[in-house]
Amino acid sequence: MSWLEVTGSLDLGRLEKNKEYKVSFKLKLKPDAFGWADSPVYLMAKPGKSGPYNWKKSDLSQGKPGEVIIVPNNPVLKFKVPERPAAGDKLQFGMYEIWRGRWKGGLVIEEVVIEPVTDD
């Protein structure tokens, strides 16, 4: 693939209002993965129609084949659920690498994790 675009959404009503959350992707590179060096992925979260777009950049080439990679890891991709989300508002999230135009392969997306931000 030379174009990576993974998107998803979650009803904001399933999350606690006025609370901060983070989005992360659990990924794995297969032993025959290729093309990820110098091709960072960009991760995005946007709470509701009027919420801000939050972006983080991650380098997948740092992972070893077969090892689970959690991106972004430092800093995390945070968003805040509005105090009064509109009916039907959703959290939009995604992972993208659409700019380099180089072939890449061997990426496995294990899961997307949305969890509260803690102070630890």
MMTF fields as JSON, N, C-alpha, C and O atoms, coordinates in Angstrom:
{
  "mmtfVersion": "1.0.0",
  "mmtfProducer": "UNKNOWN",
  "numBonds": 479,
  "numAtoms": 480,
  "numGroups": 120,
  "numChains": 1,
  "numModels": 1,
  "chainsPerModel": [1],
  "groupsPerChain": [120],
  "chainIdList": ["A"],
  "bondAtomList": [4, 2, 8, 6, 12, 10, 16, 14, 20, 18, 24, 22, 28, 26, 32, 30, 36, 34, 40, 38, 44, 42, 48, 46, 52, 50, 56, 54, 60, 58, 64, 62, 68, 66, 72, 70, 76, 74, 80, 78, 84, 82, 88, 86, 92, 90, 96, 94, 100, 98, 104, 102, 108, 106, 112, 110, 116, 114, 120, 118, 124, 122, 128, 126, 132, 130, 136, 134, 140, 138, 144, 142, 148, 146, 152, 150, 156, 154, 160, 158, 164, 162, 168, 166, 172, 170, 176, 174, 180, 178, 184, 182, 188, 186, 192, 190, 196, 194, 200, 198, 204, 202, 208, 206, 212, 210, 216, 214, 220, 218, 224, 222, 228, 226, 232, 230, 236, 234, 240, 238, 244, 242, 248, 246, 252, 250, 256, 254, 260, 258, 264, 262, 268, 266, 272, 270, 276, 274, 280, 278, 284, 282, 288, 286, 292, 290, 296, 294, 300, 298, 304, 302, 308, 306, 312, 310, 316, 314, 320, 318, 324, 322, 328, 326, 332, 330, 336, 334, 340, 338, 344, 342, 348, 346, 352, 350, 356, 354, 360, 358, 364, 362, 368, 366, 372, 370, 376, 374, 380, 378, 384, 382, 388, 386, 392, 390, 396, 394, 400, 398, 404, 402, 408, 406, 412, 410, 416, 414, 420, 418, 424, 422, 428, 426, 432, 430, 436, 434, 440, 438, 444, 442, 448, 446, 452, 450, 456, 454, 460, 458, 464, 462, 468, 466, 472, 470, 476, 474],
  "bondOrderList": [1, 1, 1, 1, 1, 1, 1, 1, 1, 1, 1, 1, 1, 1, 1, 1, 1, 1, 1, 1, 1, 1, 1, 1, 1, 1, 1, 1, 1, 1, 1, 1, 1, 1, 1, 1, 1, 1, 1, 1, 1, 1, 1, 1, 1, 1, 1, 1, 1, 1, 1, 1, 1, 1, 1, 1, 1, 1, 1, 1, 1, 1, 1, 1, 1, 1, 1, 1, 1, 1, 1, 1, 1, 1, 1, 1, 1, 1, 1, 1, 1, 1, 1, 1, 1, 1, 1, 1, 1, 1, 1, 1, 1, 1, 1, 1, 1, 1, 1, 1, 1, 1, 1, 1, 1, 1, 1, 1, 1, 1, 1, 1, 1, 1, 1, 1, 1, 1, 1],
  "groupList": [{"groupName": "MET", "atomNameList": ["N", "CA", "C", "O"], "elementList": ["N", "C", "C", "O"], "formalChargeList": [0, 0, 0, 0], "bondAtomList": [1, 0, 2, 1, 3, 2], "bondOrderList": [1, 1, 2], "singleLetterCode": "M", "chemCompType": "L-PEPTIDE LINKING"}, {"groupName": "SER", "atomNameList": ["N", "CA", "C", "O"], "elementList": ["N", "C", "C", "O"], "formalChargeList": [0, 0, 0, 0], "bondAtomList": [1, 0, 2, 1, 3, 2], "bondOrderList": [1, 1, 2], "singleLetterCode": "S", "chemCompType": "L-PEPTIDE LINKING"}, {"groupName": "TRP", "atomNameList": ["N", "CA", "C", "O"], "elementList": ["N", "C", "C", "O"], "formalChargeList": [0, 0, 0, 0], "bondAtomList": [1, 0, 2, 1, 3, 2], "bondOrderList": [1, 1, 2], "singleLetterCode": "W", "chemCompType": "L-PEPTIDE LINKING"}, {"groupName": "LEU", "atomNameList": ["N", "CA", "C", "O"], "elementList": ["N", "C", "C", "O"], "formalChargeList": [0, 0, 0, 0], "bondAtomList": [1, 0, 2, 1, 3, 2], "bondOrderList": [1, 1, 2], "singleLetterCode": "L", "chemCompType": "L-PEPTIDE LINKING"}, {"groupName": "GLU", "atomNameList": ["N", "CA", "C", "O"], "elementList": ["N", "C", "C", "O"], "formalChargeList": [0, 0, 0, 0], "bondAtomList": [1, 0, 2, 1, 3, 2], "bondOrderList": [1, 1, 2], "singleLetterCode": "E", "chemCompType": "L-PEPTIDE LINKING"}, {"groupName": "VAL", "atomNameList": ["N", "CA", "C", "O"], "elementList": ["N", "C", "C", "O"], "formalChargeList": [0, 0, 0, 0], "bondAtomList": [1, 0, 2, 1, 3, 2], "bondOrderList": [1, 1, 2], "singleLetterCode": "V", "chemCompType": "L-PEPTIDE LINKING"}, {"groupName": "THR", "atomNameList": ["N", "CA", "C", "O"], "elementList": ["N", "C", "C", "O"], "formalChargeList": [0, 0, 0, 0], "bondAtomList": [1, 0, 2, 1, 3, 2], "bondOrderList": [1, 1, 2], "singleLetterCode": "T", "chemCompType": "L-PEPTIDE LINKING"}, {"groupName": "GLY", "atomNameList": ["N", "CA", "C", "O"], "elementList": ["N", "C", "C", "O"], "formalChargeList": [0, 0, 0, 0], "bondAtomList": [1, 0, 2, 1, 3, 2], "bondOrderList": [1, 1, 2], "singleLetterCode": "G", "chemCompType": "PEPTIDE LINKING"}, {"groupName": "ASP", "atomNameList": ["N", "CA", "C", "O"], "elementList": ["N", "C", "C", "O"], "formalChargeList": [0, 0, 0, 0], "bondAtomList": [1, 0, 2, 1, 3, 2], "bondOrderList": [1, 1, 2], "singleLetterCode": "D", "chemCompType": "L-PEPTIDE LINKING"}, {"groupName": "ARG", "atomNameList": ["N", "CA", "C", "O"], "elementList": ["N", "C", "C", "O"], "formalChargeList": [0, 0, 0, 0], "bondAtomList": [1, 0, 2, 1, 3, 2], "bondOrderList": [1, 1, 2], "singleLetterCode": "R", "chemCompType": "L-PEPTIDE LINKING"}, {"groupName": "LYS", "atomNameList": ["N", "CA", "C", "O"], "elementList": ["N", "C", "C", "O"], "formalChargeList": [0, 0, 0, 0], "bondAtomList": [1, 0, 2, 1, 3, 2], "bondOrderList": [1, 1, 2], "singleLetterCode": "K", "chemCompType": "L-PEPTIDE LINKING"}, {"groupName": "ASN", "atomNameList": ["N", "CA", "C", "O"], "elementList": ["N", "C", "C", "O"], "formalChargeList": [0, 0, 0, 0], "bondAtomList": [1, 0, 2, 1, 3, 2], "bondOrderList": [1, 1, 2], "singleLetterCode": "N", "chemCompType": "L-PEPTIDE LINKING"}, {"groupName": "TYR", "atomNameList": ["N", "CA", "C", "O"], "elementList": ["N", "C", "C", "O"], "formalChargeList": [0, 0, 0, 0], "bondAtomList": [1, 0, 2, 1, 3, 2], "bondOrderList": [1, 1, 2], "singleLetterCode": "Y", "chemCompType": "L-PEPTIDE LINKING"}, {"groupName": "PHE", "atomNameList": ["N", "CA", "C", "O"], "elementList": ["N", "C", "C", "O"], "formalChargeList": [0, 0, 0, 0], "bondAtomList": [1, 0, 2, 1, 3, 2], "bondOrderList": [1, 1, 2], "singleLetterCode": "F", "chemCompType": "L-PEPTIDE LINKING"}, {"groupName": "PRO", "atomNameList": ["N", "CA", "C", "O"], "elementList": ["N", "C", "C", "O"], "formalChargeList": [0, 0, 0, 0], "bondAtomList": [1, 0, 2, 1, 3, 2], "bondOrderList": [1, 1, 2], "singleLetterCode": "P", "chemCompType": "L-PEPTIDE LINKING"}, {"groupName": "ALA", "atomNameList": ["N", "CA", "C", "O"], "elementList": ["N", "C", "C", "O"], "formalChargeList": [0, 0, 0, 0], "bondAtomList": [1, 0, 2, 1, 3, 2], "bondOrderList": [1, 1, 2], "singleLetterCode": "A", "chemCompType": "L-PEPTIDE LINKING"}, {"groupName": "GLN", "atomNameList": ["N", "CA", "C", "O"], "elementList": ["N", "C", "C", "O"], "formalChargeList": [0, 0, 0, 0], "bondAtomList": [1, 0, 2, 1, 3, 2], "bondOrderList": [1, 1, 2], "singleLetterCode": "Q", "chemCompType": "L-PEPTIDE LINKING"}, {"groupName": "ILE", "atomNameList": ["N", "CA", "C", "O"], "elementList": ["N", "C", "C", "O"], "formalChargeList": [0, 0, 0, 0], "bondAtomList": [1, 0, 2, 1, 3, 2], "bondOrderList": [1, 1, 2], "singleLetterCode": "I", "chemCompType": "L-PEPTIDE LINKING"}],
  "groupTypeList": [0, 1, 2, 3, 4, 5, 6, 7, 1, 3, 8, 3, 7, 9, 3, 4, 10, 11, 10, 4, 12, 10, 5, 1, 13, 10, 3, 10, 3, 10, 14, 8, 15, 13, 7, 2, 15, 8, 1, 14, 5, 12, 3, 0, 15, 10, 14, 7, 10, 1, 7, 14, 12, 11, 2, 10, 10, 1, 8, 3, 1, 16, 7, 10, 14, 7, 4, 5, 17, 17, 5, 14, 11, 11, 14, 5, 3, 10, 13, 10, 5, 14, 4, 9, 14, 15, 15, 7, 8, 10, 3, 16, 13, 7, 0, 12, 4, 17, 2, 9, 7, 9, 2, 10, 7, 7, 3, 5, 17, 4, 4, 5, 5, 17, 4, 14, 5, 6, 8, 8],
  "groupIdList": [1, 2, 3, 4, 5, 6, 7, 8, 9, 10, 11, 12, 13, 14, 15, 16, 17, 18, 19, 20, 21, 22, 23, 24, 25, 26, 27, 28, 29, 30, 31, 32, 33, 34, 35, 36, 37, 38, 39, 40, 41, 42, 43, 44, 45, 46, 47, 48, 49, 50, 51, 52, 53, 54, 55, 56, 57, 58, 59, 60, 61, 62, 63, 64, 65, 66, 67, 68, 69, 70, 71, 72, 73, 74, 75, 76, 77, 78, 79, 80, 81, 82, 83, 84, 85, 86, 87, 88, 89, 90, 91, 92, 93, 94, 95, 96, 97, 98, 99, 100, 101, 102, 103, 104, 105, 106, 107, 108, 109, 110, 111, 112, 113, 114, 115, 116, 117, 118, 119, 120],
  "secStructList": [7, 7, 7, 3, 3, 3, 3, 3, 3, 3, 3, 4, 4, 4, 1, 7, 6, 6, 7, 3, 3, 3, 3, 3, 3, 3, 3, 3, 3, 3, 3, 3, 3, 3, 1, 7, 6, 6, 7, 7, 3, 3, 3, 3, 3, 3, 3, 1, 1, 1, 1, 7, 7, 3, 3, 3, 3, 3, 7, 4, 4, 4, 1, 7, 6, 6, 7, 3, 3, 3, 3, 1, 7, 1, 1, 7, 3, 3, 3, 3, 7, 7, 1, 1, 7, 7, 6, 6, 7, 3, 3, 3, 3, 3, 3, 3, 3, 7, 1, 1, 7, 7, 7, 7, 3, 3, 3, 3, 3, 3, 3, 3, 3, 3, 3, 3, 7, 7, 7, 7],
  "xCoordList": [0.83, 0.0, 0.88, 1.939, 0.461, 1.199, 0.367, 0.801, -0.824, -1.742, -2.353, -3.046, -2.11, -2.687, -3.682, -3.323, -4.925, -5.962, -6.906, -7.705, -6.804, -7.629, -8.475, -7.94, -9.796, -10.661, -11.682, -12.014, -12.172, -13.203, -13.929, -13.538, -14.996, -15.75, -16.371, -16.525, -16.725, -17.354, -18.341, -18.016, -19.529, -20.543, -20.026, -19.694, -19.958, -19.453, -20.326, -19.861, -21.581, -22.467, -22.011, -22.477, -21.103, -20.572, -19.439, -18.995, -18.974, -17.871, -18.371, -19.416, -17.616, -17.997, -17.795, -16.737, -18.822, -18.768, -17.714, -17.459, -17.112, -16.135, -14.904, -14.268, -14.572, -13.419, -12.429, -12.816, -11.142, -10.088, -9.78, -9.658, -9.656, -9.357, -8.154, -7.701, -7.649, -6.579, -6.918, -7.603, -6.417, -6.602, -5.233, -4.275, -5.138, -3.892, -4.215, -5.292, -3.269, -3.39, -2.355, -1.182, -2.779, -1.851, -1.567, -2.469, -0.299, 0.12, 1.211, 1.824, 1.435, 2.532, 3.055, 2.277, 4.355, 4.962, 5.315, 5.959, 4.896, 5.229, 6.723, 7.36, 7.297, 8.731, 9.131, 10.264, 8.203, 8.517, 8.043, 7.914, 7.782, 7.324, 8.381, 9.581, 7.911, 8.834, 8.226, 7.009, 9.099, 8.674, 8.305, 7.886, 8.444, 8.016, 9.106, 8.798, 10.363, 11.442, 11.199, 10.888, 11.334, 11.135, 9.721, 9.513, 8.753, 7.344, 6.517, 5.804, 6.599, 5.847, 4.343, 3.873, 3.606, 2.152, 1.658, 2.3, 0.519, -0.112, -1.415, -2.206, -1.632, -2.823, -3.673, -3.147, -4.998, -5.907, -7.069, -7.539, -7.532, -8.764, -9.508, -8.913, -10.816, -11.658, -12.974, -13.769, -13.219, -14.457, -15.606, -15.557, -16.621, -17.802, -17.575, -16.458, -18.66, -18.592, -17.782, -17.094, -17.859, -17.172, -15.887, -15.237, -15.514, -14.3, -13.04, -13.082, -11.919, -10.654, -10.069, -10.274, -9.345, -8.567, -7.288, -6.59, -6.98, -5.726, -4.903, -5.399, -3.634, -2.75, -1.475, -0.957, -0.973, 0.336, 1.009, 0.347, 2.328, 3.14, 3.884, 4.381, 3.965, 4.684, 5.514, 5.145, 6.636, 7.562, 7.432, 7.812, 6.901, 6.718, 7.995, 8.064, 8.997, 10.225, 11.028, 12.004, 10.638, 11.351, 10.991, 11.719, 9.871, 9.438, 10.173, 10.633, 10.275, 10.876, 9.759, 8.647, 10.033, 9.005, 8.407, 9.125, 7.075, 6.373, 6.099, 5.305, 6.733, 6.564, 5.393, 5.256, 4.542, 3.429, 3.968, 4.77, 3.51, 3.879, 2.61, 1.559, 2.694, 1.55, 1.883, 2.86, 1.047, 1.274, 0.019, -1.08, 0.128, 1.37, 1.613, 0.669, 2.869, 3.156, 3.699, 3.454, 4.41, 4.922, 5.15, 6.11, 4.342, 3.189, 1.979, 1.931, 0.994, -0.216, -1.16, -1.023, -2.114, -3.12, -4.355, -5.121, -4.541, -5.623, -6.77, -6.591, -7.95, -9.11, -10.003, -9.929, -10.837, -11.749, -13.184, -13.558, -13.976, -15.389, -16.071, -15.892, -16.847, -17.519, -18.476, -18.97, -18.724, -19.648, -21.069, -21.84, -21.389, -22.722, -22.602, -22.848, -22.229, -22.132, -23.52, -24.514, -23.574, -24.838, -25.268, -24.436, -26.559, -27.081, -26.425, -26.376, -25.936, -25.314, -23.873, -23.262, -23.299, -21.895, -21.004, -21.259, -19.969, -19.054, -17.614, -17.255, -16.809, -15.369, -14.927, -15.192, -14.26, -13.671, -12.182, -11.536, -11.635, -10.21, -9.652, -10.388, -8.331, -7.732, -6.221, -5.578, -5.671, -4.225, -3.958, -4.622, -2.98, -2.766, -1.287, -0.443, -0.989, 0.293, -0.05, -0.067, -0.321, -0.805, 0.079, -0.248, 1.181, 1.974, 3.232, 3.671, 3.825, 5.125, 5.005, 5.906, 3.904, 3.718, 4.615, 4.803, 5.174, 6.034, 5.277, 4.395, 5.64, 4.995, 5.426, 6.596, 4.454, 4.683, 3.865, 2.872, 4.285, 3.52, 3.869, 4.846, 3.061, 3.361, 2.882, 3.39, 1.917, 1.394, 0.13, -0.758, 0.047, -1.142, -1.684, -0.959, -2.951, -3.607, -4.347, -5.325, -3.879, -4.484, -5.737, -6.756, -5.677, -6.857, -6.621, -5.49, -7.727, -7.7, -8.175, -9.179, -7.459, -7.785, -8.175, -7.437, -9.326, -9.789, -9.995, -10.838, -9.205, -9.258, -9.046, -8.459, -9.535, -9.356, -7.874, -7.058, -7.548, -6.193, -6.075, -6.935, -5.003, -4.77, -3.55, -2.76, -3.402, -2.308, -1.055, -0.135, -0.971, 0.206, 1.337, 2.408],
  "yCoordList": [-1.171, 0.0, 1.242, 1.253, 2.258, 3.519, 4.589, 5.734, 4.219, 5.165, 4.477, 3.471, 5.0, 4.428, 5.419, 6.545, 4.996, 5.841, 4.931, 4.199, 4.987, 4.186, 5.153, 6.03, 5.001, 5.919, 5.141, 4.0, 5.776, 5.18, 6.26, 7.427, 5.853, 6.808, 6.08, 4.859, 6.865, 6.353, 7.401, 8.589, 6.991, 7.907, 8.543, 7.837, 9.88, 10.571, 10.314, 10.461, 9.934, 9.623, 8.423, 8.223, 7.617, 6.449, 6.826, 6.001, 8.088, 8.548, 9.567, 10.189, 9.727, 10.668, 12.106, 12.46, 12.929, 14.326, 15.108, 14.849, 16.066, 16.989, 16.265, 16.756, 15.117, 14.338, 14.2, 14.174, 14.11, 13.977, 12.497, 11.707, 12.148, 10.787, 10.797, 11.851, 9.602, 9.472, 8.33, 7.372, 8.466, 7.467, 6.905, 7.658, 5.588, 4.975, 3.771, 3.181, 3.43, 2.283, 1.247, 1.578, -0.007, -1.119, -1.745, -2.241, -1.713, -2.167, -3.22, -3.395, -3.908, -4.861, -4.823, -4.7, -4.927, -5.057, -6.523, -7.138, -7.082, -8.463, -8.566, -7.552, -9.77, -9.926, -9.416, -8.977, -9.473, -9.008, -7.574, -7.17, -6.801, -5.409, -4.591, -4.823, -3.63, -2.792, -1.404, -1.224, -0.441, 0.894, 1.852, 2.974, 1.456, 2.326, 3.287, 4.272, 3.043, 3.98, 5.286, 5.273, 6.381, 7.717, 7.931, 8.764, 7.188, 7.383, 7.437, 6.482, 8.531, 8.612, 8.581, 9.023, 8.051, 8.083, 9.233, 9.618, 9.765, 10.847, 10.316, 9.696, 10.566, 10.097, 11.301, 12.348, 11.15, 12.267, 11.854, 10.717, 12.813, 12.65, 13.978, 15.045, 13.895, 15.096, 14.791, 13.991, 15.426, 15.166, 16.06, 17.278, 15.471, 16.223, 17.034, 17.127, 17.621, 18.397, 19.676, 20.091, 20.299, 21.584, 21.463, 22.472, 20.253, 20.073, 20.282, 20.251, 20.495, 20.715, 19.401, 18.336, 19.497, 18.361, 18.312, 19.318, 17.152, 16.942, 15.943, 14.877, 16.283, 15.462, 15.103, 15.911, 13.909, 13.472, 12.675, 12.027, 12.737, 12.046, 10.904, 11.073, 9.74, 8.594, 7.909, 7.884, 7.357, 6.652, 5.154, 4.674, 4.419, 2.974, 2.185, 1.023, 2.775, 2.029, 1.716, 0.969, 2.269, 1.994, 0.63, 0.109, 0.05, -1.239, -2.404, -2.327, -3.481, -4.713, -5.59, -5.58, -6.345, -7.22, -8.147, -8.741, -8.257, -9.114, -8.485, -9.018, -7.366, -6.684, -5.702, -4.979, -5.675, -4.731, -3.323, -3.086, -2.408, -0.995, -0.234, -0.472, 0.672, 1.519, 2.927, 3.522, 3.465, 4.819, 5.656, 5.104, 6.948, 7.589, 7.26, 6.994, 7.275, 6.947, 8.131, 8.211, 9.03, 10.172, 11.328, 11.279, 12.336, 12.524, 11.765, 11.365, 11.571, 10.847, 11.759, 12.982, 11.155, 11.879, 12.05, 11.107, 13.258, 13.525, 14.279, 14.966, 14.128, 14.939, 15.047, 14.22, 16.058, 16.255, 16.165, 16.794, 15.367, 15.246, 16.552, 16.991, 17.173, 18.42, 18.22, 17.118, 19.297, 19.244, 18.944, 18.264, 19.464, 19.233, 18.83, 19.646, 17.585, 17.187, 17.185, 16.861, 17.549, 17.526, 16.073, 15.167, 15.87, 14.522, 13.94, 14.587, 12.738, 12.077, 12.466, 11.952, 13.377, 13.745, 12.518, 11.657, 12.458, 11.322, 11.785, 12.896, 10.921, 11.087, 10.5, 9.33, 11.286, 10.808, 10.588, 11.444, 9.47, 9.216, 8.521, 7.916, 8.621, 7.991, 7.929, 8.545, 7.168, 7.054, 7.161, 6.51, 7.99, 8.32, 8.345, 8.764, 7.894, 8.135, 8.187, 7.168, 9.396, 9.581, 10.529, 10.867, 10.953, 12.006, 11.514, 12.149, 10.424, 9.988, 9.33, 9.461, 8.626, 7.986, 6.786, 6.37, 6.225, 5.038, 3.798, 3.864, 2.662, 1.42, 0.975, 1.075, 0.48, -0.011, -1.288, -1.493, -2.132, -3.347, -3.953, -3.557, -4.925, -5.679, -5.059, -5.409, -4.145, -3.516, -4.246, -4.489, -4.597, -5.22, -4.277, -3.893, -3.904, -3.075, -4.024, -4.653, -4.129, -5.056, -4.474, -5.158, -3.209, -2.565, -1.075, -0.591, -0.371, 1.037, 1.102, 0.483, 1.849, 1.953, 3.398, 4.332, 3.564, 4.883, 4.738, 3.965, 5.501, 5.359, 6.707, 7.618, 6.83, 8.096, 8.408, 7.504, 9.685, 10.125, 10.085, 10.603, 9.465, 9.404, 10.24, 10.589, 10.557, 11.418, 10.652, 11.254, 9.342, 8.583, 8.773, 8.207],
  "zCoordList": [0.0, 0.0, 0.0, 0.627, -0.678, -0.627, 0.059, 0.184, 0.502, 1.119, 2.331, 2.18, 3.532, 4.752, 5.328, 5.673, 5.428, 6.016, 6.797, 6.213, 8.128, 9.017, 9.825, 10.504, 9.757, 10.496, 11.305, 10.984, 12.359, 13.193, 13.96, 13.945, 14.634, 15.453, 16.63, 16.622, 17.646, 18.858, 19.324, 19.344, 19.697, 20.212, 21.503, 22.455, 21.534, 22.733, 23.96, 25.09, 23.747, 24.866, 25.677, 26.799, 25.125, 25.848, 26.809, 27.608, 26.723, 27.56, 28.581, 28.392, 29.658, 30.713, 30.25, 29.73, 30.447, 30.019, 30.792, 31.968, 30.105, 30.694, 31.253, 32.186, 30.693, 31.149, 29.998, 28.829, 30.345, 29.345, 29.105, 30.041, 27.818, 27.395, 26.463, 26.017, 26.179, 25.196, 24.238, 24.594, 23.022, 21.973, 21.63, 21.457, 21.53, 21.073, 20.192, 20.283, 19.352, 18.457, 18.874, 19.049, 19.034, 19.274, 17.919, 17.243, 17.538, 16.219, 16.333, 17.385, 15.237, 15.151, 13.719, 12.773, 13.562, 12.234, 12.025, 12.876, 10.894, 10.561, 10.269, 9.984, 10.335, 10.038, 8.652, 8.454, 7.695, 6.343, 6.073, 4.917, 7.145, 6.985, 6.252, 6.399, 5.458, 4.7, 4.481, 4.527, 4.243, 3.84, 4.955, 4.671, 6.214, 7.313, 7.761, 8.432, 7.421, 7.769, 7.024, 5.833, 7.698, 7.128, 6.592, 5.71, 7.116, 6.755, 8.035, 8.345, 8.779, 10.035, 9.769, 8.721, 10.735, 10.666, 11.534, 12.511, 11.159, 11.914, 12.476, 11.765, 13.774, 14.456, 14.832, 15.208, 14.729, 14.922, 15.805, 15.752, 16.631, 17.407, 17.365, 17.514, 17.16, 17.099, 17.809, 17.314, 18.98, 19.711, 19.228, 19.401, 18.634, 18.21, 16.95, 16.441, 16.454, 15.217, 15.368, 14.435, 16.533, 16.711, 17.53, 17.803, 17.922, 18.716, 17.894, 16.664, 18.575, 17.859, 17.329, 17.913, 16.222, 15.729, 16.548, 16.677, 17.1, 17.828, 17.042, 16.678, 16.772, 15.943, 16.688, 17.459, 16.464, 16.955, 15.84, 15.029, 15.82, 14.812, 15.503, 16.617, 14.849, 15.41, 14.338, 13.163, 14.762, 13.877, 14.135, 15.202, 13.172, 13.342, 13.139, 13.539, 12.535, 12.243, 13.504, 13.439, 14.636, 15.892, 16.484, 17.329, 16.043, 16.585, 15.954, 14.815, 16.71, 16.204, 15.64, 16.169, 14.58, 14.015, 15.074, 15.879, 15.056, 16.008, 17.352, 18.127, 17.653, 18.931, 18.85, 17.863, 19.895, 19.919, 20.153, 21.056, 19.323, 19.412, 19.773, 19.179, 20.729, 21.066, 20.621, 21.076, 19.709, 19.198, 19.36, 19.3, 19.559, 19.982, 21.443, 22.188, 21.856, 23.25, 24.048, 25.251, 23.431, 24.176, 23.215, 22.446, 23.218, 24.111, 23.591, 22.427, 24.476, 24.109, 23.333, 23.365, 22.641, 21.867, 22.744, 22.943, 23.267, 24.213, 23.547, 22.542, 24.139, 23.774, 25.0, 25.909, 25.017, 26.144, 25.643, 24.653, 26.353, 26.014, 26.447, 27.583, 25.558, 25.928, 27.103, 27.339, 27.826, 28.959, 28.482, 29.159, 27.31, 26.742, 25.263, 24.375, 25.008, 23.596, 22.956, 23.606, 21.684, 20.947, 20.741, 20.695, 20.619, 20.38, 19.124, 18.079, 19.243, 18.105, 17.845, 16.907, 18.662, 18.47, 18.638, 19.479, 17.832, 17.862, 18.02, 17.631, 18.59, 18.563, 17.234, 16.96, 16.407, 15.156, 15.423, 16.027, 14.99, 15.18, 13.947, 13.168, 13.786, 12.629, 12.681, 13.531, 11.746, 11.573, 10.065, 9.258, 9.706, 8.3, 7.933, 8.725, 6.728, 6.066, 4.587, 3.897, 4.119, 2.75, 1.946, 0.809, 2.522, 1.901, 1.202, 0.244, 1.633, 1.096, -0.279, -1.108, -0.527, -1.821, -2.066, -3.209, -0.988, -1.136, -0.685, 0.172, -1.283, -0.911, 0.476, 0.845, 1.24, 2.594, 2.757, 2.06, 3.671, 3.928, 5.264, 5.9, 5.696, 6.907, 8.196, 9.261, 8.147, 9.363, 9.79, 8.972, 11.075, 11.646, 12.714, 13.632, 12.599, 13.625, 14.544, 14.142, 15.782, 16.731, 17.369, 17.463, 17.813, 18.39, 18.581, 18.574, 18.751, 19.114, 20.558, 20.911, 21.394, 22.809, 23.118, 22.805, 23.728, 24.194, 25.691, 26.145, 26.458, 27.911, 28.592, 28.01, 29.846, 30.568, 30.802, 30.983, 30.796, 31.121, 32.641, 33.353, 33.13, 34.577, 34.919, 34.043, 36.193, 36.645, 37.029, 37.583, 36.76, 37.197, 36.285, 36.503]
}
